[in-house]
Amino acid sequence: MPLNRASFFVLCIFTAMKSKEEILNSYYTAGAHGMPEISADDLLKAMEEYGKQGFEAGRTMTGDTFTFTNHDTYLAALTKNAEPEEADNIRFIADSILPQFLPNDPNVQTLSFELKTGGKLFTANYAKNDGGYWQFTSYDAH
């Protein structure tokens, strides 16, 4: 029987949620001087456990099905959307070095320059807009 929104809400309320302190405490070990310490790997595990718990408590439903079936599909969707487009990378790099290529002649309306990133050569193209500012228009890969 699929969960509807009301039963999911009730499930979330009555599911025992651990505080971040409780999760961290479960990964602490006694150090050389008897003081509690946590390794980098265990800290990462604790952070993942806390994240999964939050995901389970807050995931949304579309109709009678969950938007993401599990935490891994949710993370995959985030990773897919987080990768910047090549054009965005080229524009960011070109904008950051544009001042080095500005012409001295104020009548020039377009300019192009080459840049290399990721082992590839690109040409960034700019044109002056109506306000007199240089605006990235396109790029060409070589």
N, C-alpha and C positions, 0 to 999 in steps of 0.2 A: 504494500500500500504506500503510495508516494506521500511525502510530507507536504502539507499546504503551509502557507505563511504563518498561520496561527499556531500550528503544532510545532513548526520550526522555532518560533519565538519562545514557546514554552520549553522546548528542548534546550535552547540556549540559556534560558534563565536557570534551569535546574541542573545543567551540566556544571560539575565542579570546575571552576576556573582557578588556576594557580596564579598567585601574584608573581611578579618578576623576581622578587626576593626568594620565594619558595623554589622557583625554578633554578636560580643561581645557586642557592644553598645545596641543592641536590647534586651539583657538579663540583663543589669544593672538596679538596682533600687536605690532609694535614701536611704542612711543609716541613722542612728540615728542623725548624725551631719550634714546631708545634703550632705555628700560626696557620690559619686557613689560607689556601691559595688555589688558584684556578689556572689551568693551562690554556693556551690560546685555542687549541682544538676544542676543549670543553666549553670555553666561552662561546665559540662559534656554535656548538651544539645547543647550548642554552638559548642563544639568540634565535636559532632556527625553531626550537621548540616553542618559544614565546610567540614567534611569528605565525607558526602553524595554528597555535591555539587561538590567536586573534582572527586568523583567516576562517577557521571553523565557526567561530562565534559570529562573524559578521558577513559571511558570504551571502550573496543575494540569489533570489530565485527568479526565473523567468517562467511564468505559468506554474507548472508542477515540477519543474526540473531546476537544478542548480545551474547558475551561469557557468561556473567552473566545477568540474567533477571532483577535483582534488587540488591540493596545494601546488603540486608540480605543474599542472596545466595552467594554473594562475601565474606562476613564476615564468613559465614559457611565454605566456601572452605579454607579460611585462617586458621580458627580454627582447621579444620580437619588436615591440613598439619603441624600445629604448634606443635601438640602433639608429644613428643619424644617417640621413641620406647622403650620398656622395656629393650632390650639389650643395647641400648645407655645409659640408666640410670644406669644399672648395671656396665657397663664398666667405666663410668665416676666416679662412687663412688669407684669402685675397684682400678682404677688408682690413685685416690687421697689418698687411704690408703695403697697402695702397699708397700711403704718403711718400714712400720711397720712389714711386713712379709718376708722381704728378708732374705734368708738363709746365714749363715756365711760361709758355704762350697762353694767355687767357682765352684766345679764340678757338683753341682746340676743343672739339666737342666729343671725341671718342678716344679711348686709349685701350691698349691691350698689353699684357705682360705675361711671361711664363713663370710657372712655379712648379715645384716638384714635391709630391707628397705620396706616401705609401709606395714608393718605388716607381711612380708613374709621373709623366710630364703632362701638364695642363696649361692652357692659355686662358686667362681670365679677361673678360671683355667688360668695359665700362662705358657709359655715356653720361653726359651732363644732363640733369633734369631741368625743368623750368626754373627752379630756384637757384641753379648754378652749382648744385652739389653733384658729385660723382656717384653714380648708381650702378651697382652690379647688374649686368644684363644677361650674360650667359658665360659658358665656359666650353672649351673644346679639349677633348682628350687626344693625346698623341701616341 
